[in-house]
Amino acid sequence: MLPKTSNKPKIVEEGIEKNLTKIKPIRKNNKRKIYTTILVVLLILVGYGGAYYFYNKYEQLKQNPNLGVQAETDLLVKEVGKLMALPTDETPTIATVLDKDKLKDQAFFKNAENGDKILAYTKAMKAILYRPSENKLIEVGPLTTDQTAADQTKSNFSVAIYNGTSTVGLSNDVESKIKPYINLNVIAKKNAVKNDYQDTLVIDVTGANQGVVAELAKNIGGVVSTLPAGEAKPNSDILIIAGNKFKK
């Protein structure tokens, strides 16, 4: 009589007999754990990639503060270019209106508001007044031979910059950030008496430029202040004391 055989499938591998039925299938909850693990790993990788991207951008801006100015120029050209044809063989000089009252005697700025941007094309001899808040062209006019871009964005306010931190070169970063703004001319840079300022202070030295100081403080992330005790009064219209919270 033949011996009974099991109906369970078997496999012989290198002399070892194994029942295939003993191999347990992967349970659903185990699958969930695997999928969850994969998802977490992917999220970590995505998060790392994003963190690296922003860190890389930060390092680029730190090494070259003018990148921020270039980015603003590129954006303005792109937006204004949707509203009118622009010269394609040159990059415009960009300026910002800080005090419209100081410019009201010039016809080009008759309808200007604080915060408006000026795009001045020197080769094409064309000036454009643009309002980003409304995405609107305010004025377009020629740059005459006796009124170049430099004249149209003439500096009317002298500015001194004090470094109120222990960060070397911060005054230069502040100067780079205010370069696009109209009517400002940096005449002095030095270290402040104290080096532990947190906020960036914007000070109306003469007491006659409150509107400009308020607008400037808003644009550079500073706060309006009076001259701190112990700090020397500069021979300028406006004083900026850079603090640790200053961002390029």
C-alpha positions in Angstrom: 0.0 0.0 0.0 1.4 3.4 -1.0 2.0 5.9 1.8 -0.3 8.8 2.1 0.9 12.0 0.5 0.0 15.5 1.7 -1.9 17.7 -0.7 0.1 20.7 0.5 2.6 21.9 -2.2 6.2 21.3 -1.3 9.5 22.4 -2.6 12.9 20.8 -2.1 15.8 23.1 -2.0 19.3 21.9 -1.3 17.9 18.9 0.6 15.5 21.0 2.7 11.9 20.2 2.3 9.6 23.2 2.8 5.8 23.6 2.8 4.8 26.6 0.7 1.7 26.9 2.8 3.9 27.8 5.7 4.9 31.0 4.0 2.6 33.6 5.5 1.1 36.2 3.3 1.8 39.9 4.0 -1.0 41.2 6.1 -2.8 44.5 5.3 -1.6 46.2 8.4 2.0 45.4 7.4 1.4 46.9 4.0 0.1 50.0 5.6 3.3 50.2 7.7 5.5 49.8 4.6 3.5 52.5 2.7 3.6 54.8 5.7 7.4 54.4 6.0 7.8 55.1 2.2 5.6 58.2 2.5 7.6 59.6 5.5 10.9 59.0 3.7 9.5 60.8 0.6 8.3 63.8 2.7 11.7 64.0 4.5 13.4 64.0 1.1 11.0 66.7 -0.3 11.5 68.7 2.9 15.3 68.4 2.6 15.2 69.5 -1.0 13.1 72.5 -0.2 15.3 73.5 2.7 18.4 73.1 0.5 16.8 75.3 -2.2 16.1 78.1 0.2 19.4 77.8 1.9 21.2 78.0 -1.4 19.2 81.1 -2.4 20.1 82.7 1.0 23.8 82.0 0.4 23.6 83.5 -3.1 22.0 86.7 -1.7 24.5 86.9 1.1 27.4 86.7 -1.3 25.8 89.1 -3.8 23.2 91.5 -2.3 22.6 92.9 -5.8 20.8 89.7 -6.7 17.8 91.0 -4.8 17.8 94.2 -6.9 18.2 92.2 -10.1 15.3 90.0 -9.2 13.1 93.1 -8.5 14.2 94.6 -11.9 13.4 91.4 -13.7 9.9 91.2 -12.1 9.1 94.8 -12.9 10.2 94.4 -16.5 8.0 91.3 -16.8 4.9 93.0 -15.4 5.3 96.3 -17.2 6.1 94.4 -20.4 2.5 92.9 -20.3 1.1 96.4 -20.4 3.3 98.0 -23.1 6.2 97.3 -25.4 9.6 97.8 -23.8 13.1 98.2 -25.2 14.8 94.8 -25.3 18.4 95.9 -25.8 18.9 97.4 -22.3 18.1 97.0 -18.6 16.3 99.9 -17.1 17.4 101.8 -14.0 14.8 101.2 -11.2 13.8 103.8 -8.6 11.1 104.0 -6.0 9.1 107.2 -5.1 9.4 107.7 -1.4 8.0 111.3 -1.1 5.7 112.4 -3.9 5.5 115.9 -2.4 9.2 116.5 -3.2 8.5 115.7 -6.8 5.2 117.4 -7.4 6.8 120.3 -9.3 7.8 117.9 -12.0 5.1 117.2 -14.6 6.1 113.6 -14.9 5.4 112.9 -11.2 2.1 114.9 -11.1 0.1 111.8 -10.4 2.7 109.8 -8.5 2.1 108.1 -5.2 4.6 106.8 -2.7 5.7 103.3 -3.6 5.4 103.9 -7.4 8.3 102.5 -9.5 10.3 104.3 -12.2 11.8 102.4 -15.1 14.3 104.6 -16.9 15.7 103.5 -20.2 18.7 105.7 -21.0 19.4 104.3 -24.5 15.8 104.5 -25.6 15.4 107.8 -23.7 12.2 106.7 -22.1 10.8 106.9 -18.5 7.9 104.9 -17.2 6.0 105.5 -13.9 4.4 102.2 -12.8 2.2 101.5 -9.7 2.7 97.8 -8.6 -0.2 97.9 -6.1 -2.6 98.5 -9.0 -0.6 96.9 -11.8 -1.1 100.2 -13.7 0.9 102.6 -15.8 0.8 106.1 -14.4 3.0 108.0 -16.8 5.2 107.4 -19.8 7.5 110.1 -21.1 10.8 110.9 -22.8 14.1 111.4 -21.1 15.4 114.6 -22.7 19.1 115.3 -23.3 19.2 117.6 -20.3 17.1 115.3 -18.1 18.8 111.9 -17.9 17.8 109.0 -15.8 20.1 110.2 -13.1 18.5 113.6 -13.1 15.0 112.1 -13.0 15.9 110.0 -10.0 18.0 112.7 -8.4 19.0 112.2 -4.8 17.4 114.8 -2.5 18.0 113.2 0.9 21.4 112.4 2.4 21.6 109.2 4.4 24.1 108.0 7.0 24.3 104.3 7.9 25.5 103.0 11.2 26.2 99.3 11.8 24.6 98.5 15.2 25.7 94.9 15.3 28.8 92.8 15.4 28.2 91.6 11.8 31.0 92.9 9.6 29.8 94.6 6.4 26.1 95.0 7.4 26.2 98.7 6.5 27.0 97.7 2.9 24.0 95.4 2.9 21.8 98.2 4.0 23.2 100.5 1.3 22.5 97.8 -1.3 18.9 97.4 -0.2 18.1 101.2 -0.4 19.8 101.7 -3.8 16.6 101.3 -5.7 14.8 104.0 -3.8 14.5 107.5 -5.3 15.9 110.6 -3.5 18.5 108.8 -1.3 22.2 109.4 -1.3 24.4 107.6 1.2 27.1 110.0 2.4 28.5 108.1 5.5 28.9 104.6 6.9 30.4 103.6 10.2 29.9 101.5 13.3 27.4 102.6 15.9 28.5 103.1 19.5 26.6 100.0 20.6 26.6 96.7 18.7 23.6 95.0 20.2 20.7 96.7 18.3 18.0 94.3 17.4 15.6 96.5 15.3 16.9 98.5 12.4 16.2 102.1 13.3 15.3 104.8 10.7 15.7 108.3 12.1 14.6 111.7 10.8 17.7 113.6 11.8 16.5 117.1 10.7 12.9 116.5 11.8 11.6 117.6 8.3 11.3 114.2 6.5 8.8 112.2 8.5 7.0 110.9 5.4 10.2 109.7 3.8 11.4 108.1 7.0 8.1 106.2 7.5 8.1 105.0 3.9 11.8 104.0 4.1 11.3 102.1 7.3 8.4 100.1 5.8 10.4 99.2 2.8 13.5 98.0 4.6 11.7 96.3 7.5 12.9 98.9 10.1 11.1 101.0 12.7 10.9 104.8 13.0 12.9 106.1 15.9 14.6 109.1 17.5 18.4 109.3 17.8 19.4 106.8 20.6 21.3 108.3 23.6 25.1 108.1 23.1 25.0 107.9 19.3 26.6 110.8 17.3 24.2 112.9 15.3 25.3 112.6 11.6 25.5 115.5 9.1 22.7 114.0 7.0 18.9 114.1 6.6 18.3 110.5 7.6 20.2 108.0 9.8 19.8 104.2 9.5 21.1 102.1 12.4 21.2 98.5 11.2 20.1 95.9 13.8 20.4 92.1 14.0 16.8 91.7 12.6 17.8 93.4 9.3 17.1 91.2 6.3 18.8 91.6 3.0 
